Amino acid sequence: MNNIPFITILLAMIGSVVTLLLNRKQKLAYIITQLIMAAVAVLSFLLIPYFSTGGGTTTYLLGHFPSPWGNELRFGLMESVLAFVFSTVLFLSIIGGKSGIRDDVQSCKQHCYYSLLLLLLLSLLALIYTNDIFTAYVFIEINTVASCGIVMVKESGETLKATIKYLIMSLLASGLFLISIALLYAITGHLLIPALSEAVSGLVVSGTYHWPLLAAAILMTVSLGVKSAMFPFHVWLPDAHGTATTASSSILSGVVVKGYIVLLVKIYYRVFGIETIRSMGILNIVFVLGIAGMIIGSIMAMKEKNLKRMIAYSSVAQIGYIYAGIGVGTWAALAAAFFHMIVHAFTKPLLFSSAGGLIEASGHSKLISDMTGAGRRNKWAGIGFIIGTCSMIGVPFFGGFTSKVYLAMNSQGFIFLVALALSSCLNALYYLPVALRIFSKGESEDILEPAGNASNYALSIGCFSAINIALGVGGFIVFNMLTKGVEIL
Amino acid sequence: MGNLFTNYYELAAMLLFVIGFLTLLIQRNLIKKIIGMNIMDTSVFLFLAAKGYVAGRMSPIIRDGVTDASLYINPIPAGLVLTGIVVAVSTTAFALALALRWYQQYNSLDVDWTALKYLLKGEK
C-alpha cells in the first residue's frame, strides 16, 4: 500500500517517455495512455478504503534519508481521493475528446499530445503527494509546460496567442513562487514541509522575521492564485481554455487549476499554519477575492457569445466558490471547498465535452447564436449539456446542489450566502438560454445532418453525468470522507 | 540602512529580480520577455548561492578525507540552484520555440499587448 503513490508517479513518467517514442502509432499511444490513466485511477482508489478505515497518514521516504534532509511523499485520505478524482477525470476527458483530438491535432504529432497528457498526470500526482516545497516548484514548472503544450497542439493563430499569454502569466507566477521558496529557505533553513512548519511556528512565536514571512505568504498566494485563475488574475483562463481542443479544455478546467489550489491549501495549513495565515489577514483577502470572482466571473460569462469562452468564464466563478470556501477558514468549510472542487472537476469536463459535440453539430461554429437545435442533432451532447447546466445552477439531486448546500451550511456569515444565491441566479441566467436554444427547432434543421456519435463519446458523457447525479444523491459519503481527510491534512 | 550594505548580495539579487520581473511584465518583444525571465531566475540563484556561502569555508567537495561539516559551506543551495537551472533552461527552450512559431506566423517578435495591460484589462 505504501508504495502506491510512488508507483503511480513512476507509471505516468514511464508512460510519457514510451508514448513519445511511438511515432506513427497513434492507436497504440492512445491505448497506452488510457491504460496508465485507468491503472492510476484504480491504484489510487485502492488507497481510499485503506485510509478511510485506518485513518492517519503515511510518509514515504525517497532515497532513505530521514526527515530534515531527504525528500518525501506524504499521503492520507485526502490525497488518495484527489488522485483518484484527477486521474478519473483525465481518463474520461480523453475518451470524450478523442474525435476532437483526431480533428485538431496533426496525426504525426498525436503521440506527443498523449505524452504531454501523461506528463500532466505525473505533475498533478506529484503536486498532490509531495512533502517538499522545492519538489513542488519543479513539478509546477513541468505542469506549466505540459498545460501550455496541450493548448498549443491545436495549431492556429488564436491558440498561439492564448498559449503565449498563458505561458507569460505562468512564468511570472513561477518566478514569484521560486523567490518565496528562497525567502523561506533563507529564514528557516528547511524545504521539507514538517521541518519547515516547525521552524515557521518557532519564528511566529518568537516574533522574529515577521516581514519576510509575510512576504513569502503573499508571494505564494499571488503566484498560485495566478496559476489557478483566482479572480483578478484570471484573464488568461478564458483565452487558453476557450480556444484549446475539447479534451484539453476539459482537462485544464477540470483538473489542472485544482492542482495548484490543493498545493496552496497545503502551504496554508501545513507550512504556515492556518492561524498564522489568518492573523496575517491573507485569509480575508482570499475570501473577498473568491466572492468577487463568484459574481464577476458569472457576469463576464453572461456577456460572452462564444460557448466555450462562456463555459471558461463560468470556471472563474466556480474557482471563486472554492477560494471563498477556503477563505472562511474552518475545517468544515475547507471540506466543502474540496467537495466543490471535486464536483466541478466532474461537471466542467462534462460541459466542455458536450460543447465540443454541440460545436461539431452546428457546423464547427462556436457562437451560441448558431447552435439552435444542435442538441437535437447530437442527442448525447444535448443531454450532457443539460445535466451539466443543472449541476452548475444547483438543481437538487445534481452534484452542484449538494456542494452549494455544504458551502452555504459552513458560510459563517451573511455575505457568502448572498453571494452564493446571486451567483447561482446568474449561472441560471446564462446557462438556461443556451440549454433552451440547443433544443429548440431552428431553420438550419434541414441544412445540417444529425451527428452520429461514436460510442466512446457516449460513454464519456454517460459516465460524467452518472457521477454528477451520484454526487448529488450520495454526496454526503464523499463529504464525510473529505471532512475526515482535511483534519489530518 | 547598514543592513542593506552588509547584505549587498541579497540586495543585488532583489534588484535583479525586480528588473527581470518588470521586463517580463511590460516588454512587448518576446525575446526581451524571455531574457527578463532568465534574469529573474538567475537573481533567485544568486540569492540562494549567497545564502549558502559561509565566509572562510571550502566548497562542499570532500578533500583529503576531511569529513568535518564545519569546514564546508552549505551544499543544499547549490543543489537547488542546479535544479533551478535545469528548470529555467527547459522553460526557456519552450518559450523560445513558441517565439519562433509566433515569428513564423506574424513575421514579428512583438506582441500587440503587454502582460501588464492584459492583466488589468483582459482581452479587448
Interface residues (C-beta under 8 A of the other chain):
Chain A: F134 Y137 V138 E141 T144 V145 C148 G149 M152 G157 L160 T163 I164 K165 L167 I168 M169 L171 L172 S174 G175 L176 L178 I179 A182 Y185 A186 L191 P232 F233 V235 W236 P238 D239
Chain B: F17 G20 F21 L24 L25 L30 K33 M37 M40 D41 S43 V44 F47 L48 K51 I76 P77 L80 T83 G84 V87 S90 T91 F94 A95 L98 R101 W102 Q105 V111 W113 A115 Y118 L119 K121 G122 E123
